[in-house]
């Protein structure tokens, strides 16, 4: 069969497979400080003891650090010819990690599913996020820790790209532009972040599933399926990171209300689908707040104290809010300065917003979902967090919006010159 005759779904799978193969270049070294908390949680669910989970987690983390140290020295212009630092790095890393864990275990910090790498109050944050460890569990059980974590990350990242394709197909874009959106997801920071063994990959995928649900509802033919998809995504998000479920619920409710009010002012009916999405978002918001309180999950005040006390390593602030808002202003000033220095993100957001505006109702819901990235970053204004991963959900706006913009440009009719002008031009040749 000629390549041009391949069906769109074949190209979807080819694109996903190419992305997956490329990820073999970095099987280890993708972890962050949060990774060991989620991984130890998954190993605990498998039945490992605290020390067994700690041993497997520390081996994984330290192997990643050793690999990064080896690669860094190989390209260092002065030290590239020196002995491999990986064994020393790995040994020191293991000793440092075990020293902390053993001290906390002897002190009686043995509760919960996670290994006590940090104070108990800080670890409660991760105890309230079982979604990603549960997803990780079958992968590490079947493939082992190293390849299991890698395979889980590939599945999550690939799924995000597939969901982008499905969202755009639901909006009736040509297959080529749907593939463009899938490709953008893989090559922009969303794909890189989704491959990190953290909650962000699942958050991106579930948020995209909710956006897909919005597209189905607005299409008018699969309203019930779309609402089930939105509700299911919000429920799953609660288990992954309940603050994201709260933010997305609030934003979807606000977006639906905004669309309904705008239509009402123009003398148009708001639309049952729009009202249904808004009601689903509102219900999710209320349920998230109630369930979080019922389960004793960390509150907004706990999050602010965690930020200002450097993960509870210092005494709580008696009145944290003035400091928090001062830091908020400082953060966004510095963030904007850095973005203006390298304005790719701002340009991508502008292009995505322009494309989203071509589909007004859906575009508002898309922008609302992307805005949860801004809210997540505002909730934790730490400029030193790796790769701006907290704001990564905002990249969904250009990932989906740019293909919408390209579709609008390609569908624009070409203006032909007037007949008189054409005849005069011909006579001058």
Backbone torsions as a table, in degrees:
resi	resn	phi	psi	omega
1	UNK	NA	132.8	178.4
2	UNK	-65.9	143.2	179.6
3	UNK	-54.3	-36.1	-178.5
4	UNK	-67.4	-18.4	-179.2
5	UNK	-91.8	-2.9	179.1
6	UNK	-62.7	146.0	177.7
7	UNK	-76.3	156.0	-179.6
8	UNK	-54.9	-39.3	-177.9
9	UNK	-64.7	-27.7	175.9
10	UNK	-66.3	-43.8	178.7
11	UNK	-66.8	-32.8	175.7
12	UNK	-60.2	-47.3	-179.3
13	UNK	-68.2	-37.6	178.0
14	UNK	-62.7	-45.8	179.8
15	UNK	-62.0	-43.1	178.4
16	UNK	-64.0	-40.3	-179.6
17	UNK	-66.9	-40.3	177.7
18	UNK	-61.9	-45.0	178.1
19	UNK	-59.8	-44.3	-178.6
20	UNK	-62.5	-42.9	-179.8
21	UNK	-63.6	-39.5	179.4
22	UNK	-62.1	-27.5	-178.6
23	UNK	-72.4	-9.9	175.1
24	UNK	-66.8	-15.6	178.3
25	UNK	-67.0	-22.2	-178.2
26	UNK	-139.6	80.8	179.3
27	UNK	-78.8	-36.6	176.6
28	UNK	-118.3	171.8	177.9
29	UNK	86.7	8.4	179.1
30	UNK	-94.8	-8.3	-172.8
31	UNK	-70.0	157.7	175.2
32	UNK	-123.2	173.5	177.8
33	UNK	-56.0	-27.0	179.8
34	UNK	-76.3	-21.4	-173.0
35	UNK	-59.1	-43.2	-175.8
36	UNK	-66.0	-26.4	177.0
37	UNK	-69.5	-46.6	178.9
38	UNK	-67.2	-40.4	-178.5
39	UNK	-66.4	-43.5	178.9
40	UNK	-64.7	-33.6	175.8
41	UNK	-61.4	-47.0	-179.7
42	UNK	-63.4	-41.8	-179.9
43	UNK	-67.3	-33.8	175.3
44	UNK	-64.4	-40.2	176.7
45	UNK	-63.7	-27.9	178.2
46	UNK	-73.8	-16.9	180.0
47	UNK	111.9	1.7	178.8
48	UNK	-67.6	145.7	173.5
49	UNK	-73.6	172.2	179.9
50	UNK	-58.6	-44.6	-178.3
51	UNK	-72.0	-34.9	176.2
52	UNK	-66.0	-43.1	177.8
53	UNK	-65.2	-39.8	179.1
54	UNK	-63.9	-42.2	-178.8
55	UNK	-62.4	-46.7	-179.1
56	UNK	-66.4	-40.4	-178.5
57	UNK	-68.3	-44.6	-179.6
58	UNK	-65.3	-40.2	176.6
59	UNK	-59.2	-42.7	-179.0
60	UNK	-64.8	-48.0	-177.4
61	UNK	-65.5	-45.1	-176.5
62	UNK	-70.8	-31.1	174.7
63	UNK	-64.6	-38.2	176.9
64	UNK	-64.5	-43.6	179.3
65	UNK	-65.2	-39.6	179.0
66	UNK	-64.5	-40.1	178.6
67	UNK	-63.3	-43.4	178.4
68	UNK	-64.0	-39.6	178.6
69	UNK	-65.0	-40.3	178.2
70	UNK	-62.7	-46.0	-178.9
71	UNK	-67.3	-37.5	-180.0
72	UNK	-65.5	-40.3	-179.6
73	UNK	-71.0	-32.7	-179.3
74	UNK	-59.2	-27.8	-177.8
75	UNK	-111.0	9.3	177.6
76	UNK	-77.4	129.3	-171.9
77	UNK	-68.8	-15.9	179.9
78	UNK	-108.3	-40.7	-169.9
79	UNK	-102.5	8.3	-174.2
80	UNK	-63.0	-22.6	-177.2
81	UNK	-94.3	-0.6	-177.8
82	UNK	-80.7	168.2	-179.9
83	UNK	-59.5	152.4	-179.3
84	UNK	-60.4	123.2	-179.2
85	UNK	-81.9	-5.7	-173.0
86	UNK	-56.6	-47.2	-179.0
87	UNK	-60.2	-41.2	-179.7
88	UNK	-66.8	-44.3	179.4
89	UNK	-60.7	-43.3	-178.3
90	UNK	-65.7	-43.0	-179.4
91	UNK	-65.1	-44.8	-179.7
92	UNK	-66.2	-41.3	178.3
93	UNK	-59.2	-47.1	-179.9
94	UNK	-62.2	-42.5	179.9
95	UNK	-63.6	-43.1	-179.6
96	UNK	-64.2	-45.2	-178.4
97	UNK	-66.2	-44.0	-179.3
98	UNK	-65.8	-34.0	179.4
99	UNK	-59.7	-43.7	-179.8
100	UNK	-68.5	-45.9	-176.8
101	UNK	-64.6	-46.3	-179.1
102	UNK	-61.3	-41.7	180.0
103	UNK	-62.1	-42.5	-178.5
104	UNK	-72.9	-36.6	177.2
105	UNK	-65.0	-41.3	177.9
106	UNK	-65.3	-29.3	179.1
107	UNK	-78.2	-2.3	176.6
108	UNK	95.3	11.6	179.5
109	UNK	-85.3	76.9	-174.2
110	UNK	-119.8	3.9	-177.9
111	UNK	-79.5	169.2	175.8
112	UNK	75.0	-174.5	-177.7
113	UNK	-96.1	-22.5	-174.7
114	UNK	-88.0	154.1	173.2
115	UNK	-75.3	138.5	-174.7
116	UNK	-76.3	76.7	175.6
117	UNK	-80.0	-22.8	-175.2
118	UNK	-135.1	174.3	178.1
119	UNK	-55.4	151.3	-175.1
120	UNK	-57.6	-38.3	-178.8
121	UNK	-63.7	-36.9	177.8
122	UNK	-71.2	-38.9	-177.4
123	UNK	-68.0	-21.0	176.4
124	UNK	-60.9	-28.4	177.9
125	UNK	-60.3	-40.9	-177.6
126	UNK	-82.2	-26.4	175.1
127	UNK	-63.3	-25.6	-179.2
128	UNK	-86.9	10.7	-178.2
129	UNK	-129.0	67.3	-177.2
130	UNK	-76.6	-13.9	-172.0
131	UNK	-58.5	-50.7	-178.2
132	UNK	-68.5	-44.0	175.7
133	UNK	-58.6	-38.3	178.0
134	UNK	-64.1	-40.6	177.0
135	UNK	-65.0	-37.3	-176.9
136	UNK	-72.7	-28.8	-171.6
137	UNK	-51.9	-53.9	-177.4
138	UNK	-63.8	-30.5	-179.1
139	UNK	-69.5	-46.7	-179.1
140	UNK	-72.7	-25.1	178.4
141	UNK	-73.1	-35.2	-176.9
142	UNK	-88.9	-44.7	-172.2
143	UNK	-102.9	-3.2	-173.7
144	UNK	86.8	173.7	-172.3
145	UNK	-67.7	-53.1	-173.4
146	UNK	-63.1	-56.0	-177.2
147	UNK	-75.3	-26.5	177.2
148	UNK	-67.4	-44.4	177.4
149	UNK	-64.0	-42.8	178.7
150	UNK	-62.0	-47.2	-178.1
151	UNK	-63.9	-40.0	178.1
152	UNK	-62.5	-40.7	179.6
153	UNK	-65.5	-40.5	178.4
154	UNK	-62.7	-45.1	-179.7
155	UNK	-60.6	-44.4	-179.7
156	UNK	-63.3	-47.8	-177.4
157	UNK	-65.5	-43.7	178.8
158	UNK	-62.4	-40.8	179.8
159	UNK	-61.8	-37.9	177.8
160	UNK	-60.8	-43.9	177.8
161	UNK	-64.2	-40.2	177.9
162	UNK	-62.9	-37.8	179.0
163	UNK	-66.4	-36.5	175.4
164	UNK	-60.4	-44.1	177.7
165	UNK	-58.6	-45.4	-177.9
166	UNK	-66.6	-37.7	177.0
167	UNK	-60.5	-47.2	-176.8
168	UNK	-70.4	-34.5	176.5
169	UNK	-67.1	-34.8	177.0
170	UNK	-65.2	-24.6	176.4
171	UNK	-89.8	6.7	176.4
172	UNK	64.6	37.6	172.6
173	UNK	-81.5	153.7	176.9
174	UNK	-61.1	149.8	-178.8
175	UNK	-53.7	-37.0	-178.4
176	UNK	-62.2	-39.4	179.5
177	UNK	-74.6	-30.9	174.6
178	UNK	-65.2	-40.9	175.9
179	UNK	-65.7	-33.5	176.4
180	UNK	-61.0	-44.5	177.3
181	UNK	-62.1	-42.3	177.0
182	UNK	-60.5	-44.3	178.8
183	UNK	-63.5	-40.3	177.7
184	UNK	-60.4	-39.5	178.9
185	UNK	-60.2	-39.4	-176.9
186	UNK	-74.9	-35.0	-172.8
187	UNK	-94.7	-20.1	177.8
188	UNK	-83.1	172.8	-176.8
189	UNK	-56.5	-19.9	177.7
190	UNK	-61.8	-42.8	179.7
191	UNK	-65.1	-42.5	178.7
192	UNK	-62.5	-44.5	-178.9
193	UNK	-68.8	-38.6	179.0
194	UNK	-62.5	-26.3	178.8
195	UNK	-80.2	-11.8	176.4
196	UNK	-74.0	137.5	179.6
197	UNK	-75.2	76.8	179.7
198	UNK	-145.3	-175.5	-179.5
199	UNK	-76.7	-19.5	-171.8
200	UNK	-58.5	-37.6	179.5
201	UNK	-61.1	-46.5	177.8
202	UNK	-66.4	-37.8	177.8
203	UNK	-61.2	-42.3	178.1
204	UNK	-62.6	-46.6	-177.9
205	UNK	-64.2	-43.8	-178.5
206	UNK	-70.6	-35.1	176.0
207	UNK	-65.8	-40.3	175.9
208	UNK	-64.6	-35.6	176.7
209	UNK	-62.5	-39.1	176.7
210	UNK	-66.5	-38.9	176.9
211	UNK	-64.1	-39.4	175.3
212	UNK	-60.6	-41.6	176.6
213	UNK	-59.5	-40.4	176.9
214	UNK	-61.6	-42.0	179.0
215	UNK	-63.0	-39.9	179.1
216	UNK	-66.8	-41.7	179.7
217	UNK	-63.8	-45.3	-178.7
218	UNK	-68.2	-24.6	176.7
219	UNK	-67.7	-23.7	173.5
220	UNK	85.8	-10.9	-176.1
221	UNK	-98.9	-27.2	-176.6
222	UNK	-129.5	53.6	-175.9
223	UNK	-63.0	-47.1	-177.3
224	UNK	-63.3	-43.8	178.9
225	UNK	-62.3	-39.5	179.4
226	UNK	-64.3	-42.9	179.8
227	UNK	-66.6	-38.9	176.1
228	UNK	-62.5	-39.9	179.1
229	UNK	-64.8	-42.5	178.8
230	UNK	-64.7	-49.3	-179.8
231	UNK	-62.2	-41.7	178.4
232	UNK	-65.1	-38.2	179.1
233	UNK	-65.6	-42.6	178.9
234	UNK	-65.1	-38.8	178.0
235	UNK	-64.8	-43.6	178.8
236	UNK	-65.9	-37.8	178.3
237	UNK	-61.5	-32.7	178.6
238	UNK	-59.5	-37.0	-179.5
239	UNK	-78.2	-25.7	-178.7
240	UNK	-82.5	-49.1	178.2
241	UNK	-163.0	103.9	-169.1
242	UNK	-65.9	-23.2	177.1
243	UNK	-66.2	-34.1	177.7
244	UNK	-68.9	-38.0	175.3
245	UNK	-61.6	-39.9	178.6
246	UNK	-66.0	-48.3	-179.1
247	UNK	-61.6	-45.0	-177.5
248	UNK	-67.8	-39.9	177.1
249	UNK	-60.6	-46.1	179.0
250	UNK	-61.9	-44.7	-176.2
251	UNK	-68.4	-39.3	177.7
252	UNK	-67.0	-40.2	178.0
253	UNK	-64.0	-42.6	179.4
254	UNK	-66.6	-40.3	180.0
255	UNK	-64.5	-45.0	178.9
256	UNK	-62.8	-39.9	178.0
257	UNK	-64.5	-42.4	-180.0
258	UNK	-61.4	-44.5	179.7
259	UNK	-64.4	-44.2	-178.3
260	UNK	-62.9	-43.7	-179.8
261	UNK	-65.4	-41.5	179.5
262	UNK	-62.6	-44.0	179.0
263	UNK	-65.8	-40.5	-179.4
264	UNK	-62.0	-41.0	179.5
265	UNK	-66.0	-26.3	179.1
266	UNK	-92.1	8.9	177.2
267	UNK	77.7	19.6	-179.9
268	UNK	-109.5	151.8	174.3
269	UNK	-67.8	143.1	-176.6
270	UNK	-66.4	-25.8	-179.2
271	UNK	95.4	128.2	-178.7
272	UNK	-62.9	-37.7	-179.3
273	UNK	-62.5	-44.6	179.5
274	UNK	-61.6	-45.8	179.7
275	UNK	-64.9	-36.1	179.8
276	UNK	-66.7	-41.0	177.6
277	UNK	-64.8	-43.0	178.5
278	UNK	-61.5	-42.1	179.7
279	UNK	-65.8	-38.7	178.0
280	UNK	-64.1	-43.1	177.5
281	UNK	-62.9	-41.8	179.7
282	UNK	-65.5	-43.9	178.5
283	UNK	-61.6	-41.0	178.9
284	UNK	-64.2	-37.8	178.8
285	UNK	-62.5	-48.9	-179.1
286	UNK	-63.0	-45.8	-178.7
287	UNK	-65.2	-37.8	178.8
288	UNK	-62.2	-45.9	179.8
289	UNK	-62.5	-46.0	-177.5
290	UNK	-66.0	-45.2	-179.3
291	UNK	-66.5	-39.2	179.0
292	UNK	-62.3	-40.2	177.6
293	UNK	-69.4	-41.2	-179.1
294	UNK	-63.7	-39.0	-178.6
295	UNK	-85.6	-4.0	179.1
296	UNK	71.2	31.7	180.0
297	UNK	-69.3	153.6	177.5
298	UNK	-55.3	140.7	-176.1
299	UNK	-96.4	179.8	175.8
300	UNK	-61.0	-39.5	178.7
301	UNK	-62.3	-39.6	177.2
302	UNK	-63.0	-39.8	179.7
303	UNK	-63.9	-40.8	179.1
304	UNK	-66.3	-42.0	178.1
305	UNK	-64.6	-39.4	177.2
306	UNK	-58.2	-42.6	-179.2
307	UNK	-66.0	-48.7	-171.8
308	UNK	-80.1	-18.1	179.6
309	UNK	-105.3	12.6	179.9
310	UNK	54.1	63.3	178.5
311	UNK	61.9	43.0	174.5
312	UNK	64.0	23.8	176.1
313	UNK	-80.7	-12.9	178.9
314	UNK	-124.5	164.8	-179.8
315	UNK	-61.7	150.0	177.9
316	UNK	-60.8	148.6	174.0
317	UNK	-79.1	134.0	179.8
318	UNK	-66.3	-39.3	178.4
319	UNK	-133.9	85.3	-170.9
320	UNK	-77.1	-21.0	-169.0
321	UNK	-65.9	-42.4	176.5
322	UNK	-58.2	-40.8	177.7
323	UNK	-65.3	-40.7	-178.9
324	UNK	-61.6	-45.7	-178.4
325	UNK	-71.0	-30.7	174.6
326	UNK	-66.4	-43.4	177.3
327	UNK	-64.2	-36.1	178.4
328	UNK	-58.2	-48.3	178.6
329	UNK	-63.0	-43.1	179.0
330	UNK	-62.4	-41.4	-177.8
331	UNK	-62.2	-51.3	-174.6
332	UNK	-69.3	-28.3	174.6
333	UNK	-65.2	-47.0	179.5
334	UNK	-68.9	-39.0	179.0
335	UNK	-60.2	-45.3	-179.9
336	UNK	-65.2	-38.2	178.2
337	UNK	-60.2	-43.1	-179.6
338	UNK	-69.1	-36.4	178.8
339	UNK	-68.1	-37.0	178.1
340	UNK	-69.6	-27.2	176.6
341	UNK	-69.3	-41.4	177.1
342	UNK	-129.9	85.1	-166.5
343	UNK	-83.9	26.3	179.2
344	UNK	-59.8	-46.2	-177.0
345	UNK	-62.6	-45.7	-179.7
346	UNK	-64.6	-40.0	178.2
347	UNK	-65.2	-40.1	178.6
348	UNK	-65.5	-40.5	177.3
349	UNK	-62.2	-42.3	-179.9
350	UNK	-63.6	-44.3	178.9
351	UNK	-64.6	-41.1	178.8
352	UNK	-64.7	-40.4	178.4
353	UNK	-66.0	-38.2	178.1
354	UNK	-62.4	-44.0	178.4
355	UNK	-67.6	-40.9	179.2
356	UNK	-62.3	-32.7	179.9
357	UNK	-66.1	-17.9	178.1
358	UNK	-73.1	-18.5	175.5
359	UNK	-123.6	79.1	-165.8
360	UNK	-49.7	-52.9	-176.1
361	UNK	-66.6	-52.6	178.7
362	UNK	-62.6	-38.4	-178.7
363	UNK	-59.6	-35.9	178.4
364	UNK	-66.5	-42.9	178.3
365	UNK	-66.5	-38.4	177.2
366	UNK	-63.1	-46.4	178.7
367	UNK	-62.1	-37.5	179.0
368	UNK	-63.4	-42.9	178.9
369	UNK	-64.7	-42.0	179.0
370	UNK	-66.0	-32.3	-178.2
371	UNK	-65.6	-20.0	176.6
372	UNK	-61.8	-26.1	174.8
373	UNK	-65.7	-39.2	176.7
374	UNK	-64.5	-43.0	179.9
375	UNK	-64.5	-40.5	178.9
376	UNK	-62.6	-43.5	178.4
377	UNK	-66.1	-40.4	178.8
378	UNK	-64.2	-30.0	178.4
379	UNK	-72.4	-16.7	-179.5
380	UNK	-144.6	73.2	-174.4
381	UNK	-76.3	73.1	178.8
382	UNK	-113.2	110.3	-174.8
383	UNK	-70.8	-14.1	-174.5
384	UNK	-93.9	-2.3	179.6
385	UNK	-68.9	134.9	-172.6
386	UNK	-54.4	134.6	163.9
387	UNK	59.9	17.6	-178.4
388	UNK	52.2	41.1	-175.6
389	UNK	-68.6	-25.5	-178.4
390	UNK	-67.4	-30.9	-176.9
391	UNK	-93.7	5.4	-170.3
392	UNK	-60.2	-28.3	-179.9
393	UNK	-62.1	-23.8	177.8
394	UNK	-64.7	-23.3	178.8
395	UNK	-67.4	-14.1	177.3
396	UNK	-64.2	-26.0	178.8
397	UNK	-63.7	-52.0	176.1
398	UNK	-70.4	-31.9	-179.1
399	UNK	-60.1	-42.5	179.1
400	UNK	-92.6	-34.7	-174.6
401	UNK	-73.7	-34.5	-179.1
402	UNK	-64.2	-44.8	173.9
403	UNK	-60.2	-34.3	176.0
404	UNK	-64.7	-38.2	177.1
405	UNK	-66.4	-43.9	178.3
406	UNK	-62.3	-37.8	178.3
407	UNK	-63.0	-41.9	179.5
408	UNK	-64.9	-38.5	-179.5
409	UNK	-68.8	-43.4	-177.4
410	UNK	-70.5	-27.1	179.9
411	UNK	-85.8	-9.9	-177.7
412	UNK	-66.9	128.7	-179.9
413	UNK	-66.6	143.1	178.6
414	UNK	-80.2	126.9	-179.3
415	UNK	-77.7	119.1	179.1
416	UNK	-86.2	146.8	179.0
417	UNK	-66.4	149.5	178.5
418	UNK	-61.5	153.7	-174.7
419	UNK	-63.2	-39.1	-178.7
420	UNK	-64.3	-43.4	179.0
421	UNK	-64.3	-38.1	-179.6
422	UNK	-65.1	-40.4	-178.5
423	UNK	-68.5	-39.1	179.9
424	UNK	-66.4	-39.8	179.4
425	UNK	-63.7	-37.0	-179.4
426	UNK	-68.0	-36.7	-178.3
427	UNK	-71.8	-21.2	-179.2
428	UNK	-85.9	-8.2	-178.7
429	UNK	-71.7	NA	NA
